[in-house]
Amino acid sequence: MTRSSYLFTSESVSEGHPDKVSDRISDAVVDAYLAADPGARVAAETLTTTNRIVLAGEVRGPASVLDQVEQIARDCVRDIGYEQDGFHWKDAAVEVYLHSQSADIAQGVDAAGNKDEGAGDQGLMFGYACDETPSLMPAPIHYSHVILREMGAARHAGKEKGLGPDSKSQVTLRYENGKPVGAQSVVVSTQHTEGLSQDDIREIVRPYVLGALPDGWMCAEDEFYVNPTGKFVIGGPDGDAGLTGRKIIVDTYGGAAPHGGGAFSGKDPTKVDRSAAYAARYLAKNVVGAGLAPWCTIQIAYAIGVSKPLSFYVDLGDDAKVDAAQLEAVLPKVMDLSPRGIREHLGLSRPIYARTAAYGHFGREPDADGGFSWERLDLVDAITSAL
């Protein structure tokens, strides 16, 4: 039986978090290759630590892009805002160990003769949507992202000169009758300049929390935690090493839905870890957007080198207006779920990925140039007509 009253928590991390710096660099490399060749293949991993950036992985694309990678990494760090003694866009050592994609992988993934393009790896991917917020995202992760995104925007605009790039938020919401009704606790830890006290930071942060949460949802004062350690001057990769792909729950649904385990950043859209997770979110969002269920979970599974999904699963809970089995039959007909079909339907072979690296891959507004295309609600009519 589903519980109706409970507490649920999700966290977000900012663009300056060490892992997100790594994600940003890896995705910027993907963008550079796709800008030069929409058919490029990229699997780029990034390590960031004290004044050092290391990239490794496999690529297939114009050789000229490789010469740009060091500057791409520096530009990412500068854009995020790191000009610290321990991590500076200009002074950090950048090491690049990207090499050619394995021929064994390429022959299984590439289209040839009568063989369609196959999945870039085996694995299972999940998509989810729910009616808790206008973006059809779970409320705890939605508000966690909003707090940090607005703080980051203020920092970039020069309105909050005391804040540094590295920050984290965590929102615990109370649910009654299965719906979020208020914040039980809020945690925000943010890097800051020397000389600001914990109380100073608390008052800087407060308006962003109040502005993110619905009216009347703010937690009690003794449940509002800001920089609980008392001081957060040393931050970013100088304080903690970062790696691509370590924030997969922050990137998705904040723990409110299953996760197949594959990271997104640094991967071109032939990798189903990324593209099929986007497709599953797209379908789930359109199911909920069509009013067919208050929430929807979708799982898709693939084998490396095989174009057709091995399985397609839909869960709608007990309050749906349609049977999940009907959607399992209908949705793969509404959208081609082969790797090529996903990529073409969502227009994924474009340089649209660096922007996804912070504040979540889901729940964003679609961009005019095709960014966040998986957030469109343009399948509602097709789904309802096919039922």
C-alpha positions as CSV (number, residue, x, y, z in Angstrom):
1,M,0.0,0.0,0.0
2,T,1.3,3.4,-0.9
3,R,2.0,5.7,2.1
4,S,0.1,9.0,2.0
5,S,2.0,11.0,4.7
6,Y,5.7,11.1,4.9
7,L,8.9,13.2,4.5
8,F,11.0,13.1,1.3
9,T,14.4,14.7,0.6
10,S,16.3,15.6,-2.5
11,E,19.5,17.6,-3.1
12,S,21.0,19.7,-5.8
13,V,24.6,21.0,-6.4
14,S,25.7,24.1,-8.2
15,E,27.7,24.5,-11.4
16,G,30.7,25.1,-9.2
17,H,30.5,21.8,-7.4
18,P,33.7,19.8,-8.3
19,D,31.7,17.0,-10.0
20,K,29.6,19.6,-11.9
21,V,32.8,21.4,-13.1
22,S,33.8,18.0,-14.5
23,D,30.4,17.4,-16.1
24,R,30.5,20.8,-17.7
25,I,33.9,20.3,-19.3
26,S,33.0,16.8,-20.5
27,D,29.7,18.1,-22.1
28,A,31.5,21.1,-23.6
29,V,33.8,18.6,-25.4
30,V,30.8,16.7,-26.7
31,D,29.4,20.0,-28.0
32,A,32.6,20.9,-29.7
33,Y,32.7,17.5,-31.5
34,L,29.0,17.7,-32.5
35,A,29.4,21.2,-33.8
36,A,32.2,20.0,-36.1
37,D,30.5,16.8,-37.1
38,P,27.0,15.7,-36.0
39,G,28.1,12.1,-36.4
40,A,31.0,12.4,-34.0
41,R,31.4,9.9,-31.2
42,V,32.5,11.0,-27.8
43,A,32.9,9.4,-24.3
44,A,34.8,12.0,-22.4
45,E,35.6,11.8,-18.6
46,T,37.1,14.7,-16.6
47,L,38.9,14.8,-13.3
48,T,39.3,18.1,-11.5
49,T,41.4,18.7,-8.4
50,T,43.7,21.4,-7.0
51,N,44.8,23.4,-10.1
52,R,44.7,20.4,-12.3
53,I,42.2,19.2,-15.0
54,V,42.6,15.7,-16.6
55,L,40.5,14.5,-19.5
56,A,40.4,10.9,-20.8
57,G,38.2,8.8,-23.0
58,E,37.4,7.9,-26.5
59,V,36.4,10.1,-29.5
60,R,35.8,9.8,-33.2
61,G,35.6,13.0,-35.1
62,P,37.6,15.8,-36.7
63,A,41.2,15.8,-35.4
64,S,41.1,19.6,-35.2
65,V,38.8,19.5,-32.2
66,L,41.4,17.7,-30.1
67,D,43.6,20.8,-30.4
68,Q,40.8,22.9,-28.9
69,V,40.1,20.7,-25.8
70,E,42.5,22.5,-23.4
71,Q,41.0,25.9,-24.2
72,I,37.5,24.4,-23.9
73,A,38.3,23.3,-20.4
74,R,39.7,26.7,-19.4
75,D,36.7,28.5,-20.8
76,C,34.3,26.3,-18.8
77,V,36.2,27.0,-15.6
78,R,36.3,30.8,-16.3
79,D,32.6,30.8,-17.1
80,I,31.7,29.1,-13.9
81,G,33.8,31.7,-12.0
82,Y,36.9,30.1,-10.6
83,E,39.8,32.5,-10.2
84,Q,41.1,31.1,-6.9
85,D,44.7,30.4,-5.9
86,G,43.9,26.7,-5.7
87,F,41.8,26.5,-8.9
88,H,42.1,29.1,-11.6
89,W,41.0,28.9,-15.2
90,K,44.3,30.5,-16.4
91,D,46.8,28.7,-14.1
92,A,45.4,25.1,-13.8
93,A,47.4,22.4,-15.6
94,V,45.3,20.7,-18.2
95,E,46.2,17.2,-19.4
96,V,44.3,15.6,-22.3
97,Y,44.3,11.8,-22.8
98,L,41.5,11.5,-25.4
99,H,42.1,8.8,-28.0
100,S,40.3,7.0,-30.8
101,Q,37.2,5.0,-30.2
102,S,37.6,1.2,-30.1
103,A,37.1,-0.4,-33.5
104,D,35.4,-3.3,-31.8
105,I,32.7,-1.0,-30.3
106,A,32.4,1.0,-33.6
107,Q,31.6,-2.1,-35.7
108,G,28.8,-3.1,-33.4
109,V,27.3,0.4,-33.1
110,D,27.6,1.8,-36.6
111,A,25.0,1.1,-39.3
112,A,26.2,-1.1,-42.1
113,G,24.4,-2.7,-45.0
114,N,21.0,-3.9,-43.8
115,K,22.0,-3.4,-40.1
116,D,20.7,-0.3,-38.4
117,E,22.7,1.7,-35.9
118,G,22.9,-0.2,-32.6
119,A,22.9,0.9,-29.0
120,G,26.3,2.2,-27.8
121,D,26.2,0.0,-24.8
122,Q,23.9,-2.4,-22.9
123,G,21.9,-1.0,-20.0
124,L,18.6,0.1,-18.6
125,M,17.2,3.6,-18.5
126,F,14.4,5.2,-16.6
127,G,12.1,8.2,-17.2
128,Y,9.7,9.7,-14.8
129,A,7.2,12.5,-14.5
130,C,4.6,13.6,-11.9
131,D,2.1,16.3,-11.4
132,E,3.7,17.9,-8.3
133,T,5.1,20.9,-10.1
134,P,4.3,22.7,-13.4
135,S,7.5,21.2,-14.9
136,L,6.1,17.8,-14.0
137,M,9.0,17.1,-11.8
138,P,9.1,15.8,-8.2
139,A,8.8,18.8,-5.9
140,P,11.9,18.2,-3.6
141,I,14.4,18.2,-6.5
142,H,12.6,21.0,-8.3
143,Y,12.9,23.4,-5.4
144,S,16.5,22.3,-4.6
145,H,17.5,23.2,-8.2
146,V,15.6,26.6,-8.1
147,I,17.4,27.7,-4.9
148,L,20.9,27.2,-6.4
149,R,20.0,28.3,-9.9
150,E,18.8,31.7,-8.6
151,M,21.8,32.1,-6.3
152,G,24.1,31.3,-9.2
153,A,22.3,33.8,-11.4
154,A,22.7,36.5,-8.8
155,R,26.4,35.7,-8.4
156,H,27.0,35.9,-12.1
157,A,25.1,39.2,-12.3
158,G,27.3,40.7,-9.5
159,K,24.5,41.0,-7.0
160,E,26.0,38.6,-4.5
161,K,29.7,39.3,-4.5
162,G,30.2,37.3,-1.3
163,L,29.2,34.0,-2.8
164,G,31.5,31.6,-4.4
165,P,30.8,29.1,-7.2
166,D,30.5,25.9,-5.1
167,S,27.2,25.3,-3.3
168,K,24.7,22.6,-2.4
169,S,21.1,22.6,-1.3
170,Q,18.8,20.0,0.2
171,V,15.0,20.2,0.6
172,T,12.9,17.9,2.8
173,L,9.2,18.2,2.1
174,R,6.2,17.0,4.0
175,Y,3.7,15.0,2.1
176,E,0.0,14.6,3.1
177,N,-2.4,12.5,1.2
178,G,0.4,11.9,-1.3
179,K,0.9,15.6,-2.1
180,P,3.7,18.0,-0.9
181,V,2.4,20.6,1.5
182,G,5.5,22.3,3.0
183,A,9.2,22.2,3.8
184,Q,10.2,20.3,6.9
185,S,13.8,21.4,6.6
186,V,16.1,23.2,4.1
187,V,19.9,22.9,4.0
188,V,22.1,25.3,1.9
189,S,25.9,25.2,2.0
190,T,27.6,27.8,-0.1
191,Q,31.2,28.8,-0.7
192,H,31.8,32.4,0.4
193,T,34.6,35.0,0.7
194,E,36.7,35.3,3.8
195,G,35.3,37.5,6.5
196,L,31.6,36.7,6.1
197,S,30.1,35.0,9.2
198,Q,27.7,32.1,9.2
199,D,24.9,34.6,10.1
200,D,25.9,36.8,7.2
201,I,25.6,33.9,4.8
202,R,22.3,32.8,6.4
203,E,20.7,36.2,5.6
204,I,22.2,36.2,2.0
205,V,20.7,32.8,1.3
206,R,17.3,33.3,3.0
207,P,15.6,35.3,0.2
208,Y,16.6,32.7,-2.4
209,V,15.0,29.9,-0.4
210,L,11.8,32.0,0.3
211,G,11.7,32.9,-3.4
212,A,12.0,29.3,-4.5
213,L,9.4,27.8,-2.2
214,P,5.6,28.4,-2.5
215,D,4.1,30.9,-0.1
216,G,3.8,29.4,3.4
217,W,6.1,26.5,2.7
218,M,9.2,27.8,4.6
219,C,10.4,25.5,7.3
220,A,10.8,26.4,11.0
221,E,13.8,28.6,11.7
222,D,15.6,25.8,13.7
223,E,15.2,23.5,10.6
224,F,16.9,26.1,8.3
225,Y,20.5,25.0,8.1
226,V,23.0,27.3,6.3
227,N,26.7,26.3,6.2
228,P,26.3,23.9,9.1
229,T,30.1,23.5,9.4
230,G,30.3,27.3,10.1
231,K,32.8,28.2,7.3
232,F,33.1,27.4,3.6
233,V,35.8,29.5,2.0
234,I,37.9,26.7,0.4
235,G,35.6,25.1,-2.2
236,G,35.4,23.7,-5.7
237,P,38.1,21.2,-7.0
238,D,40.6,22.8,-4.6
239,G,38.6,21.5,-1.6
240,D,37.4,18.2,-3.1
241,A,38.2,16.4,-6.3
242,G,35.5,16.2,-9.0
243,L,34.7,13.5,-11.5
244,T,32.3,13.3,-14.4
245,G,29.1,11.3,-13.7
246,R,29.0,11.3,-9.9
247,K,25.8,13.2,-9.6
248,I,23.3,11.0,-11.5
249,I,20.5,11.4,-8.9
250,V,20.9,15.2,-8.9
251,D,20.8,15.1,-12.7
252,T,17.5,13.2,-12.7
253,Y,14.7,12.9,-10.2
254,G,16.3,13.4,-6.8
255,G,15.7,9.8,-5.8
256,A,12.0,10.0,-6.4
257,A,12.3,7.5,-9.3
258,P,14.5,4.5,-10.2
259,H,17.8,5.1,-12.0
260,G,19.6,2.7,-14.3
261,G,23.0,3.7,-13.1
262,G,24.4,5.3,-16.3
263,A,25.7,8.9,-16.3
264,F,24.8,11.4,-19.0
265,S,27.6,14.0,-19.2
266,G,30.5,13.4,-21.7
267,K,28.5,11.1,-23.9
268,D,27.3,11.7,-27.4
269,P,23.7,10.9,-28.2
270,T,24.4,7.4,-29.7
271,K,25.0,6.4,-26.1
272,V,21.6,5.2,-24.8
273,D,22.6,6.0,-21.2
274,R,21.9,9.5,-22.3
275,S,19.5,9.4,-25.3
276,A,17.2,6.7,-24.0
277,A,16.9,8.3,-20.6
278,Y,15.9,11.5,-22.4
279,A,13.4,9.6,-24.5
280,A,11.9,7.9,-21.4
281,R,11.5,11.2,-19.7
282,Y,9.9,12.6,-22.8
283,L,7.3,9.8,-23.0
284,A,6.6,9.9,-19.3
285,K,6.1,13.7,-19.3
286,N,3.7,13.5,-22.2
287,V,1.7,10.7,-20.5
288,V,1.3,12.9,-17.4
289,G,0.8,16.0,-19.4
290,A,-2.0,14.2,-21.2
291,G,-3.8,13.8,-17.9
292,L,-3.6,10.0,-18.1
293,A,-1.9,9.5,-14.7
294,P,-0.6,11.6,-11.8
295,W,2.8,10.0,-12.3
296,C,4.5,7.7,-14.8
297,T,7.7,5.6,-14.6
298,I,9.1,4.1,-17.8
299,Q,12.0,1.7,-18.2
300,I,13.8,0.9,-21.5
301,A,16.6,-1.7,-21.9
302,Y,19.1,-2.2,-24.6
303,A,22.0,-4.5,-25.7
304,I,25.2,-3.1,-27.3
305,G,25.0,-3.2,-31.1
306,V,21.3,-4.0,-31.2
307,S,18.9,-1.3,-32.4
308,K,15.6,-2.5,-30.9
309,P,14.9,-2.2,-27.2
310,L,15.0,-5.5,-25.3
311,S,12.1,-4.4,-23.0
312,F,9.7,-1.5,-22.5
313,Y,7.9,-1.1,-19.1
314,V,5.4,1.4,-17.9
315,D,4.2,1.9,-14.3
316,L,1.3,4.3,-13.5
317,G,0.4,3.4,-9.9
318,D,-3.2,3.0,-8.8
319,D,-4.8,6.3,-9.9
320,A,-4.3,6.2,-13.7
321,K,-7.0,6.6,-16.2
322,V,-5.5,4.1,-18.6
323,D,-3.9,0.6,-18.2
324,A,-0.1,0.6,-18.2
325,A,-0.1,-2.4,-20.6
326,Q,-2.0,-0.2,-23.1
327,L,0.8,2.4,-23.0
328,E,3.4,-0.3,-23.3
329,A,1.8,-1.2,-26.6
330,V,1.1,2.3,-27.8
331,L,4.2,4.4,-26.9
332,P,6.8,2.4,-28.9
333,K,4.5,3.0,-31.9
334,V,4.2,6.8,-31.3
335,M,8.0,7.1,-31.1
336,D,10.7,5.0,-32.7
337,L,12.8,3.9,-29.7
338,S,15.8,2.7,-31.7
339,P,19.0,4.7,-31.0
340,R,18.7,6.3,-34.4
341,G,14.9,6.9,-33.9
342,I,15.4,8.7,-30.6
343,R,18.3,10.8,-31.9
344,E,16.3,12.0,-34.9
345,H,13.0,12.5,-33.2
346,L,14.5,14.7,-30.4
347,G,17.2,16.3,-32.7
348,L,20.0,15.2,-30.4
349,S,23.0,15.4,-32.8
350,R,23.5,19.0,-32.0
351,P,25.8,21.0,-29.6
352,I,23.2,21.3,-26.8
353,Y,24.8,19.6,-23.9
354,A,27.0,21.9,-21.9
355,R,23.8,23.7,-20.6
356,T,22.5,20.4,-19.1
357,A,25.5,20.0,-16.9
358,A,24.1,21.8,-13.8
359,Y,20.6,22.1,-12.2
360,G,19.2,19.0,-13.7
361,H,18.7,17.5,-17.2
362,F,14.9,17.5,-16.6
363,G,12.2,20.0,-15.7
364,R,13.7,22.7,-17.9
365,E,12.1,24.8,-20.6
366,P,12.8,23.6,-24.2
367,D,15.2,26.0,-26.0
368,A,14.6,27.4,-29.5
369,D,17.8,25.7,-30.8
370,G,16.7,22.3,-29.7
371,G,18.1,22.2,-26.3
372,F,16.0,20.2,-23.8
373,S,13.9,18.9,-26.6
374,W,12.9,16.0,-24.4
375,E,10.9,18.5,-22.3
376,R,8.4,19.2,-25.0
377,L,4.7,18.2,-24.6
378,D,4.1,17.6,-28.3
379,L,3.2,14.0,-28.1
380,V,0.0,14.4,-26.0
381,D,-2.4,14.3,-29.0
382,A,-0.6,11.4,-30.6
383,I,-0.7,9.3,-27.4
384,T,-4.3,10.0,-26.6
385,S,-5.4,9.4,-30.2
386,A,-3.6,6.0,-30.3
387,L,-5.3,4.7,-27.1
